[in-house]
Amino acid sequence: MKKQNFVGVTEAPIQAGTRVLMRVDYNVPIALDGTISDDKRMQNSLPTILYCLERGAKVILCSHFGRPDGKPELEYSLRPIYEHLKKLLPAVTVEFANETVGDAVAAQVAALPNGSVLLLENTRFTKAETANDAEFAKQLAALVDIFVNDAFGAANRAHASTVGVAAYLPSYAGFLMAREIEALSMVTVEPKRPFTVVIGGKKAADKMPLALKLADVADHVLVGGRIAQEWQDDGKQHRAVIHVAPDQGLDISPATVAAWRPILENSQTIFWNGPLGQFDVDPQNAAGTNAIAQIIANSGAISVVGGGDTAAAVKDYQFTHISTGGGAALEFVEGTILPGIACLQKGEN
């Protein structure tokens, strides 16, 4: 697979007064008391925001949150996220727009001081967003001068705020987007070998095609979790040796860990998607996943983790990169050209 090129935010002509529309992924978990229970996605957006602010730009943030049915729903408002964002940017003026587009929003953007932030309301409060409606995209684009996409987790969606606006604006990748592309490219573009893939998780139907596709480019594929219990060999010859956990239950066994250890310790590149046990049912089922995580962390290999469940399971271990995008990371590794990246490629704008 060829490396995917893009234009980074450092190449953008940002100066005092430049209006920057920045697509972020603020689809974060909110507790019953209305507080953000995990703000890593918000934290990850700060470097790009601060880069723009330091140059005197007006930063207009847009994001989806949840799955409202194309109309305003209070439970999916970004206002709680706005309250948390103010805490993350205590020295910055941060304002909130009750709508995503329209005259009132345009007036807020015009009045926004240089070096300040405006968070727009949920982009999915209209069906025009997910339909990638051209008129809606034009209205978003009319608010600003340039577009910066830093929402890798939404890069696999061809929506108005991820792809549509790029047709009307000079468009750039934020630091998080660039980091994701560079890191995931380490396992898709001439990976250092031996290259080992670890596949687990519950969604066997989704993971089976991924495992078999990666078996054509990897040297070893280690299969655990639900997919090991439902594994079906396609009967084809693959480059990789496929190792299916023979005794998969609620977790992989110590014997499987022992069998996989030398493979992982000898690897130069490792990609991992999917926990190897049902740790969310009982913490005792995390032993196998933790053991494999420790082996990988100590291996010295380039190690990339993709997928939200996997990231949660291995958060206490050090890897080269833990992707912020579950589905987007998997599609990228499969070789899919993500629409949210394609529109940022050199020569596209």
ABEGO torsion letter per residue (X at the ends): XBBBBBBBAAABBBBBGBBBBBBBBABBBBBAAGBBABAAAAAAAAAAAAAAAAAGBBBBBBBBBEBBBGBBBAAABAAAAAAAAAAABAABBBBBBABABEAAAAAAAAABBBGBBBBBBBAAABAAAAAGBAAAAAAAAAABABBBBABAAAAABBBAAAAAAAAABBBBBBAAAAAAAAAAAAAABGBBOBBBBBBBEABAAAAAAAAAAAAAABABBBBBEAAAAABBBAGBBBABBBBBBAABBABBBAAAAAAAAAAAAABABBBBBEBABBAAABAAAAAAAAAAAAAAAAAGBBBBBBEAAAAAAAAABBBABBBABBAAAAAAAAGBBBAAAAAABBGAX
